[in-house]
Amino acid sequence: MNRRRWRSLGAHAVSIGERARSGATYNPLSRSVIQSPYETYARLRRHSPVHRSAILGSWVLTRYEDVLAAAKDHERFSNDPRWRGTTRSVLPPAPDDYSILLVDPPEHTRLRRCAAKAFSKAHLTALQETIAHTAAELIERAARRRTIDWIAEVAEPLAMRVMLAMMGLSRDEHHRWEVWSRSRARLLELIATRPERKTAHNTGSEIRRYFMTLLRQRMQSSEDDAISTLARLAAAGDGISMVEACDMLSVLMIAGNETTTHLIGNGMLALVRNREQMQRLREEPDRVRDAINEMLRFDSPVQTDFRIAKADVIVRGRTIRTGDGAILLTGSANRDEAAFENPDTFDITRKGPRHASFGHGVHQCIGAELARMEASAIFTEALRTLGTIELTAREPYYRTSTVIRGLAVLPLRVAA
């Protein structure tokens, strides 16, 4: 029996006792939770909204109000693994870098200021033509093929090509980055095995060498791509070092690829399962950004965020001690009955509070607008061009992941 199977059985035994004590449990090793976590989230919100997980050795926050409060409170909740205590916790994964994701202000403020230069309005505007052209090309090809995997043939190529263009890299780099992205993203997983973590660390070393070479080559470049922009800043000693630039480029490339792919995948599944909403979007294409926000809320590509308590914090009468890990279940926050009316209904006309999918506070996703641009382009093009969009499999299945929620495949029948 393999290691993952043993871990799963052990976690199952612990979860039985945990549910008996608190009325709910969060077992990220459970196949049923990976495929459909929302019933588990609802039980946690109802019975144990601030939940001490014996399986994870961490606290699990599930309510919208609590998740947002912790996400915004960088004075008491840290992203930096160096704050973790001596208690057993799976959080956060042992890093091999301290990228923009894993530091707090003032280091984070300095790095984010540099990253923002790669996501300036001018840079995003320059990408619009690439996004529109790629979306049209992929949908035209889909219409010719008639039966497609929406993930492999549309969502993933769009996200990857846009990120390669943003970096000033050739489309020939697609396969390399597809492999690297999948490998490196496992480092943030609660359920990653030791071999997967080792592979992820090795991938990190390869990526660092790759970007270091490119940064050195582009120090004198006048181009506006992300690598050249950060190379000039690092060369001038303007807020970022070469090593920090390497780590930042890795984060931007992988996050921009993985999360946008699954926004587009999960969003299409929501549309094909809610035909009246798809038809409404066809008739009212100006609602596309509202639809994207509802896709992000309804089935977020990022289900989980992590923090470590820098001080004792009382949440709903429970004390999270200094050094304790906290799992912020953004996927649960987005379905909180106390924040959203009929939260399990997909409604592109929804009004109300913002979803939690892009984070809040200083760590709010810097690539949020780019992700919206890509998703808006592909859904607009798909609904304009394709008169038929239908599932060919009854139950699409999700990748084995607790942080990134995304379909392994999404088989569709399409026709112009």
Residue pairs with C-beta under 8 A, 6 or more apart in sequence:
3 193
3 194
4 29
4 191
4 193
7 29
7 191
8 29
8 30
11 27
11 28
11 29
11 30
11 55
12 27
12 29
12 30
14 27
14 54
14 55
15 25
15 27
15 30
15 55
16 25
17 54
18 24
18 25
18 53
18 54
18 55
19 25
22 47
22 48
22 51
22 52
23 43
23 46
23 47
23 48
24 40
24 43
24 44
24 46
24 47
24 48
24 51
25 40
25 51
25 53
25 55
26 33
26 40
26 44
26 51
26 53
26 55
26 56
26 60
26 327
26 329
27 33
27 40
27 55
28 34
28 55
28 56
28 190
28 191
28 402
29 55
29 191
30 40
33 40
34 398
34 400
34 401
34 402
35 397
35 398
37 303
37 331
37 332
37 405
38 331
38 332
38 335
38 344
41 62
41 329
41 331
41 332
41 335
42 332
42 335
44 51
44 60
44 62
44 329
44 332
45 62
45 63
45 332
45 336
45 337
49 61
49 62
49 63
49 66
49 316
50 59
50 60
50 61
50 66
50 315
50 316
50 317
50 318
50 320
51 59
51 60
51 61
51 62
52 59
52 60
52 318
53 59
53 60
53 327
56 89
56 90
56 91
56 190
56 325
56 327
57 87
57 88
57 89
57 90
57 91
57 325
58 89
58 90
58 91
58 324
58 325
58 326
58 327
59 315
59 318
59 320
59 324
59 325
59 326
59 327
60 326
60 327
60 329
61 67
61 70
61 315
61 326
61 327
61 328
61 329
62 329
62 332
62 333
62 336
63 316
63 332
63 333
63 336
63 338
64 333
64 334
64 336
64 338
64 339
64 340
64 353
64 356
65 336
65 338
65 339
66 315
66 316
66 333
67 305
67 328
67 329
67 330
67 332
67 333
67 356
68 333
68 356
68 360
69 315
70 77
70 307
70 315
70 326
70 328
71 77
71 305
71 307
71 328
71 356
71 359
71 360
71 361
71 363
72 360
72 361
73 361
74 104
74 105
74 108
74 361
74 362
74 363
75 310
76 309
76 310
76 311
76 313
77 307
77 308
77 309
77 310
77 313
77 326
78 104
78 307
78 308
78 309
78 310
79 92
79 101
79 102
79 103
79 104
79 108
79 306
79 307
79 308
79 363
80 98
80 102
80 103
80 104
80 308
81 92
81 93
81 94
81 95
81 102
81 308
83 308
83 309
83 310
83 323
84 91
84 92
84 308
84 323
84 325
85 308
85 321
85 322
85 323
85 324
86 323
87 321
87 323
87 324
89 324
89 325
90 190
90 325
91 190
91 306
91 308
91 325
91 326
91 327
92 102
92 188
92 306
92 308
92 325
93 187
93 188
93 189
93 192
93 197
94 197
95 102
95 187
96 201
96 204
96 205
97 204
97 208
97 243
97 247
97 250
98 107
98 247
99 111
99 244
99 247
99 248
99 250
99 251
100 108
100 111
100 112
100 115
100 247
100 248
100 251
101 251
101 363
103 111
104 362
105 362
108 362
108 363
109 362
110 239
110 240
111 239
111 240
111 244
111 248
112 362
112 366
113 239
114 230
114 233
114 238
114 239
114 240
114 245
114 248
115 248
115 252
115 366
116 366
117 229
117 230
117 233
118 166
118 226
118 229
118 230
118 252
119 366
119 367
119 369
119 370
122 224
123 166
123 224
123 226
123 229
124 369
124 370
124 373
126 224
127 162
127 165
127 166
127 370
127 373
128 373
130 161
130 162
130 165
131 158
131 162
131 373
131 374
131 377
132 377
132 381
134 157
134 158
134 161
134 162
135 158
135 374
135 377
135 378
135 380
135 381
136 381
138 153
138 154
138 157
138 158
138 378
139 154
139 378
139 381
139 382
139 385
139 386
140 385
141 153
142 148
142 150
142 153
142 154
142 382
142 386
142 414
143 385
143 386
143 414
143 415
143 416
145 153
145 414
146 413
146 414
146 415
147 392
147 411
147 412
147 413
147 414
148 154
148 411
148 412
148 414
149 409
149 410
149 411
149 412
150 264
150 265
150 268
150 410
150 411
150 412
151 261
151 265
151 406
151 407
151 408
151 409
151 410
152 409
154 264
154 378
154 382
155 260
155 261
155 262
155 264
155 265
155 268
155 378
155 410
156 178
156 257
156 261
157 174
158 260
158 261
158 264
158 374
158 377
158 378
159 256
159 257
159 258
159 260
159 261
159 264
159 374
160 174
160 177
160 178
160 257
160 261
161 171
161 174
162 256
162 260
162 370
162 374
163 177
163 252
163 253
163 256
163 257
164 170
164 171
164 173
164 174
164 177
166 225
166 226
166 252
166 256
166 370
167 225
167 226
167 227
167 249
167 253
168 218
168 223
168 225
168 226
168 227
168 228
169 227
177 253
177 257
180 203
180 206
180 207
180 254
181 253
181 254
181 257
181 258
183 196
183 199
183 200
183 203
184 200
184 203
184 204
184 207
184 250
184 254
185 200
185 254
185 258
185 403
185 404
186 192
186 196
186 197
186 199
186 200
187 197
187 200
187 201
187 204
188 403
189 196
189 401
189 402
189 403
190 304
190 327
190 402
190 403
191 400
191 401
191 402
192 200
204 250
207 246
207 250
208 243
208 246
208 247
208 250
211 227
211 245
211 246
211 249
211 250
212 242
212 246
214 227
214 231
215 227
215 230
215 231
215 234
215 242
215 245
215 246
215 249
216 231
216 242
217 231
218 227
218 228
218 231
218 232
219 231
219 232
219 234
219 235
220 235
221 228
221 231
221 232
222 228
226 249
226 252
227 249
230 240
230 245
230 248
230 249
231 245
232 238
233 239
233 240
233 245
234 240
234 241
234 242
234 244
234 245
240 248
252 367
255 365
255 367
256 367
256 370
256 371
258 301
258 404
258 406
259 301
259 302
259 365
259 367
259 371
259 404
260 301
260 367
260 370
260 371
260 374
260 375
261 301
261 406
262 301
262 404
262 405
262 406
262 407
263 292
263 295
263 296
263 301
263 371
263 375
264 374
264 375
264 378
264 379
265 301
265 406
265 407
265 410
266 295
266 298
266 299
266 300
266 301
266 405
266 406
266 407
267 291
267 292
267 295
267 299
267 375
267 379
268 379
268 382
268 389
268 410
268 412
269 299
269 396
269 407
269 410
270 277
270 294
270 295
270 298
270 299
270 346
271 277
271 278
271 281
271 379
271 389
272 278
272 389
272 390
272 391
272 412
273 346
273 391
274 346
277 291
277 346
277 347
277 348
278 383
278 389
280 287
280 348
280 349
281 287
281 288
281 291
281 348
281 379
281 383
282 383
285 380
285 383
285 384
287 348
287 349
288 376
288 379
288 380
289 372
289 376
290 348
290 349
290 350
291 348
291 379
292 372
292 375
292 376
292 379
293 350
293 354
293 355
294 346
294 347
294 348
294 350
295 375
296 334
296 355
296 357
296 358
297 334
297 340
297 350
297 355
297 357
298 334
298 346
299 331
299 405
300 330
300 331
300 334
300 355
300 356
300 357
300 405
301 357
301 404
301 405
301 406
302 330
302 331
302 357
302 403
302 404
302 405
303 329
303 330
303 331
303 402
303 403
303 404
303 405
304 327
304 328
304 329
304 330
304 331
304 402
304 403
305 327
305 328
305 330
305 359
306 325
306 326
306 327
306 328
307 325
307 326
307 328
308 323
308 324
308 325
308 326
309 320
309 321
309 322
309 323
309 324
309 326
310 322
311 322
312 319
312 320
312 321
312 322
313 319
313 320
314 320
320 326
330 356
330 357
330 359
331 405
333 339
333 356
334 340
334 343
334 355
334 356
334 357
335 343
335 344
336 343
337 343
339 352
339 353
340 350
340 352
340 353
341 352
358 364
358 365
358 368
359 365
365 371
382 389
383 389
385 416
386 414
386 415
386 416
387 415
387 416
388 413
388 414
388 415
389 412
389 413
389 414
390 412
390 413
390 414
391 410
391 411
391 412
391 413
392 411
392 412
392 413
393 409
393 411
396 407
396 408
396 409
396 410
396 411
397 407
397 408
397 409
398 405
398 406
398 407
398 408
399 406
399 407
399 408
